[in-house]
Amino acid sequence: MYTPTERDDYFQRTIDMLNVLPMVEGVVQLGSGVTGYKDEFSDIDLMIATSSEDEVIGAKDHIQQFYKGLKPVIIKEKQFSKNIYLLIVILENSLEFNVSILPRNSLSVRSPLWKVVLDKTGLVSEKMGKEDRAFSNKPLKYATFEDPVFEFIYCFIRLEKELKRDNFVYALKMLESMRDYTLIVQAINEDKKLHQFKAYASLNSDFLEKYLSTYPKDITCDSLVESASLLKEMFIHTVMQSSIYTLNDSLLELLKPKNTV
């Protein structure tokens, strides 16, 4: 495991390297590191901006070479669009970097946890300020592209069908998906950041206690039915607290007990 001093050293070495790359215009730090890392397990999350789209691949290749010099366990490269890349770098001491490389005009704000740590022209700060104002003015800052209410009910219906087939593995998968949609609604209720959200311990303690109580005690049909029923009631209550989502009569009808399992 790495120490805070080691993490700070790797962070500064990264910024120093980026500062001398001519195609890098600026760097934005993201996540808990902006206000103080949560603990010794926290990652280093960076957005690296180039001046133009044509410079992204060159910057990405230079950055990858730098991290190779740190002798990582692995460097995983992902591409999200033509000009947006992500490098996931895991070092031998388990320190993880999540580094996105993109043109300045593609910079965006998805949470308040951001800070410009390098800006050679002032344009990165200007762009992030504009995006932050747009983010702050959103009525629903952490929207999900899915409809969690419909998806929860659809999973509930499929779970019931698979239990009739004694297909416990698939039923468990549906149960876990139902949990995910319950967490989404609760996170939105609490105005939590959804993008890569994992700070579940920060959710309301009463909610978490009830949520954990819905896990099945055994892998049997009766136990899974009971677990699904508890989770269903919890989900209905969670949606009732929402100012965004609702359950109409048609959807509630689909959640009524069928007494056929």
Wavefront OBJ file of the C-alpha trace (Angstrom):
o trace
v 0.000 0.000 0.000
v 1.186 3.543 -0.655
v 1.543 6.381 1.843
v 0.056 9.896 1.409
v 3.609 11.154 0.839
v 4.139 8.631 -1.959
v 0.841 9.611 -3.570
v 1.723 13.297 -3.398
v 5.112 12.541 -4.956
v 3.559 10.616 -7.869
v 0.985 13.371 -8.323
v 3.643 16.095 -8.528
v 5.818 14.031 -10.871
v 2.814 13.656 -13.165
v 2.067 17.400 -13.144
v 5.732 18.261 -13.772
v 5.764 15.906 -16.769
v 2.557 17.372 -18.176
v 3.821 20.909 -17.715
v 6.610 20.366 -20.238
v 4.473 18.612 -22.864
v 3.696 21.265 -25.504
v 0.432 19.600 -26.553
v -0.959 19.699 -22.999
v -2.790 22.960 -22.294
v -4.032 22.217 -18.794
v -4.917 19.666 -16.133
v -8.006 19.348 -13.939
v -7.948 17.241 -10.788
v -11.170 15.393 -9.953
v -12.624 13.504 -7.008
v -11.762 13.450 -3.334
v -8.212 14.682 -3.936
v -9.625 18.138 -4.612
v -10.615 18.643 -0.966
v -8.353 16.067 0.674
v -8.166 12.373 -0.166
v -10.653 10.213 1.725
v -8.052 7.664 2.820
v -4.945 5.744 1.742
v -7.001 3.826 -0.812
v -8.013 6.908 -2.824
v -7.060 7.169 -6.493
v -5.600 10.087 -8.430
v -8.138 11.284 -10.999
v -7.111 13.772 -13.692
v -8.539 15.329 -16.855
v -5.775 16.381 -19.236
v -6.775 18.936 -21.858
v -5.100 19.571 -25.192
v -5.603 22.735 -27.231
v -7.036 20.871 -30.205
v -8.444 17.491 -31.189
v -5.395 16.767 -33.347
v -3.109 16.796 -30.291
v -5.001 14.237 -28.199
v -3.348 11.062 -29.512
v 0.136 12.547 -29.274
v -0.486 13.626 -25.696
v -1.949 10.241 -24.820
v 1.098 8.410 -26.193
v 3.559 10.619 -24.292
v 1.600 10.229 -21.059
v 1.473 6.472 -21.494
v 5.245 6.369 -21.954
v 5.699 8.332 -18.727
v 3.589 5.849 -16.765
v 5.409 2.905 -18.318
v 8.535 4.368 -16.747
v 6.938 3.978 -13.324
v 6.868 0.189 -13.881
v 3.126 -0.274 -13.397
v 1.385 -3.608 -12.998
v -0.925 -2.633 -15.846
v -1.945 0.260 -18.065
v -5.424 -0.126 -19.534
v -6.378 2.220 -22.360
v -10.031 2.947 -23.118
v -11.529 5.095 -25.867
v -14.908 6.745 -25.289
v -15.146 8.709 -28.517
v -12.899 9.716 -31.382
v -10.958 12.181 -29.246
v -11.529 11.119 -25.637
v -9.277 8.510 -24.017
v -8.858 7.113 -20.519
v -5.726 5.547 -19.084
v -6.138 3.403 -15.974
v -2.720 2.918 -14.410
v -2.169 0.626 -11.425
v 1.238 0.643 -9.773
v 2.831 -2.174 -7.772
v 1.939 -0.437 -4.501
v -1.750 -0.413 -5.619
v -1.835 3.332 -6.301
v -4.284 3.897 -9.165
v -4.392 6.735 -11.679
v -7.481 7.441 -13.779
v -6.312 9.851 -16.451
v -8.579 11.098 -19.217
v -7.099 12.894 -22.216
v -9.374 15.100 -24.303
v -9.474 18.403 -26.187
v -10.237 21.509 -24.146
v -13.591 22.003 -25.901
v -14.732 18.602 -24.554
v -14.096 19.425 -20.895
v -17.183 19.068 -18.724
v -18.226 19.286 -15.064
v -20.066 16.345 -13.501
v -19.611 17.187 -9.833
v -18.384 20.059 -7.650
v -15.193 18.116 -6.912
v -12.813 19.602 -9.483
v -9.811 21.896 -9.431
v -7.592 23.263 -12.184
v -4.013 22.366 -11.231
v -2.300 23.414 -14.466
v -3.405 26.031 -16.989
v -0.898 27.371 -19.486
v -3.274 29.738 -21.300
v -6.118 30.488 -18.878
v -8.553 28.895 -21.329
v -8.909 25.671 -19.329
v -10.040 27.609 -16.256
v -12.405 29.637 -18.432
v -13.939 26.514 -19.948
v -14.300 24.768 -16.581
v -15.882 27.868 -15.070
v -18.446 27.960 -17.858
v -19.201 24.242 -17.457
v -19.457 24.605 -13.672
v -22.045 27.375 -14.014
v -24.071 25.183 -16.360
v -23.772 22.262 -13.938
v -24.848 24.402 -10.978
v -27.933 25.638 -12.836
v -29.167 22.151 -13.717
v -32.415 21.300 -11.900
v -31.283 17.653 -11.752
v -27.498 17.629 -11.522
v -27.005 13.880 -11.345
v -29.555 12.537 -13.789
v -29.388 8.977 -14.993
v -29.974 8.073 -18.616
v -32.145 5.162 -17.532
v -35.636 5.206 -16.080
v -34.913 3.509 -12.722
v -38.599 3.106 -11.832
v -39.509 1.192 -14.983
v -36.244 -0.782 -14.923
v -36.797 -1.840 -11.297
v -40.291 -3.117 -12.109
v -39.099 -4.849 -15.266
v -36.422 -6.665 -13.230
v -39.026 -7.574 -10.612
v -41.236 -9.165 -13.296
v -38.303 -11.119 -14.729
v -37.264 -12.238 -11.249
v -40.723 -13.699 -10.636
v -40.594 -15.594 -13.938
v -37.139 -17.025 -13.268
v -38.122 -18.185 -9.789
v -40.919 -20.190 -11.387
v -38.208 -21.864 -13.471
v -35.991 -22.443 -10.410
v -33.365 -20.322 -12.166
v -31.819 -18.919 -8.995
v -28.710 -17.459 -10.656
v -30.742 -15.274 -13.005
v -33.145 -14.362 -10.196
v -30.218 -13.223 -8.062
v -28.953 -11.087 -10.951
v -32.360 -9.419 -11.212
v -32.411 -8.878 -7.460
v -29.044 -7.160 -7.633
v -30.211 -4.959 -10.508
v -33.238 -3.971 -8.416
v -30.823 -2.956 -5.670
v -28.887 -0.793 -8.122
v -32.024 1.083 -9.199
v -33.006 1.589 -5.566
v -29.594 3.101 -4.871
v -29.922 5.389 -7.909
v -33.220 6.850 -6.705
v -31.931 7.280 -3.150
v -28.712 8.924 -4.367
v -30.749 11.384 -6.441
v -33.010 11.999 -3.435
v -29.911 12.969 -1.468
v -28.433 14.979 -4.372
v -25.426 12.673 -4.585
v -23.081 12.453 -7.527
v -24.125 9.495 -9.707
v -21.163 9.399 -12.070
v -18.906 6.658 -10.711
v -20.718 6.960 -7.374
v -19.374 4.578 -4.777
v -19.605 6.548 -1.513
v -22.560 4.456 -0.396
v -21.596 4.847 3.261
v -22.525 8.535 2.939
v -26.180 7.707 2.248
v -28.819 8.078 4.963
v -28.074 5.570 7.747
v -31.707 4.442 8.116
v -31.860 3.786 4.386
v -28.651 1.748 4.518
v -29.891 -0.325 7.449
v -33.110 -1.208 5.631
v -31.239 -1.816 2.383
v -28.874 -4.319 3.981
v -31.797 -6.097 5.645
v -33.200 -7.012 2.215
v -30.415 -9.456 1.391
v -31.605 -13.080 1.330
v -30.700 -15.265 4.278
v -30.522 -18.386 2.113
v -30.547 -19.197 -1.580
v -33.993 -20.734 -1.655
v -37.137 -19.804 -3.522
v -38.893 -18.650 -0.339
v -35.923 -16.606 0.779
v -35.574 -14.864 -2.587
v -39.301 -14.132 -2.672
v -39.051 -12.575 0.785
v -35.995 -10.547 -0.200
v -37.687 -9.268 -3.362
v -40.775 -8.306 -1.377
v -38.755 -6.324 1.175
v -36.824 -4.602 -1.570
v -40.028 -3.807 -3.454
v -41.557 -2.102 -0.416
v -38.346 -0.204 0.175
v -38.208 0.924 -3.442
v -41.813 2.166 -3.347
v -41.029 4.156 -0.198
v -37.856 5.574 -1.776
v -39.705 6.675 -4.918
v -42.392 8.300 -2.772
v -39.679 10.532 -1.293
v -38.525 11.588 -4.753
v -39.299 14.920 -6.382
v -38.260 13.474 -9.748
v -39.783 10.009 -10.058
v -43.303 8.697 -9.531
v -45.142 5.376 -9.535
v -48.423 5.497 -11.427
v -51.275 3.033 -10.994
v -50.195 0.908 -13.955
v -46.705 0.440 -12.557
v -48.016 -0.294 -9.067
v -50.320 -2.937 -10.551
v -47.271 -4.761 -11.898
v -45.799 -4.903 -8.414
v -48.808 -6.517 -6.807
v -48.324 -10.084 -5.484
v -49.305 -12.759 -7.997
v -49.273 -15.689 -5.541
v -47.994 -17.969 -8.269
v -44.431 -18.678 -7.154
l 1 2 3 4 5 6 7 8 9 10 11 12 13 14 15 16 17 18 19 20 21 22 23 24 25 26 27 28 29 30 31 32 33 34 35 36 37 38 39 40 41 42 43 44 45 46 47 48 49 50 51 52 53 54 55 56 57 58 59 60 61 62 63 64 65 66 67 68 69 70 71 72 73 74 75 76 77 78 79 80 81 82 83 84 85 86 87 88 89 90 91 92 93 94 95 96 97 98 99 100 101 102 103 104 105 106 107 108 109 110 111 112 113 114 115 116 117 118 119 120 121 122 123 124 125 126 127 128 129 130 131 132 133 134 135 136 137 138 139 140 141 142 143 144 145 146 147 148 149 150 151 152 153 154 155 156 157 158 159 160 161 162 163 164 165 166 167 168 169 170 171 172 173 174 175 176 177 178 179 180 181 182 183 184 185 186 187 188 189 190 191 192 193 194 195 196 197 198 199 200 201 202 203 204 205 206 207 208 209 210 211 212 213 214 215 216 217 218 219 220 221 222 223 224 225 226 227 228 229 230 231 232 233 234 235 236 237 238 239 240 241 242 243 244 245 246 247 248 249 250 251 252 253 254 255 256 257 258 259 260 261
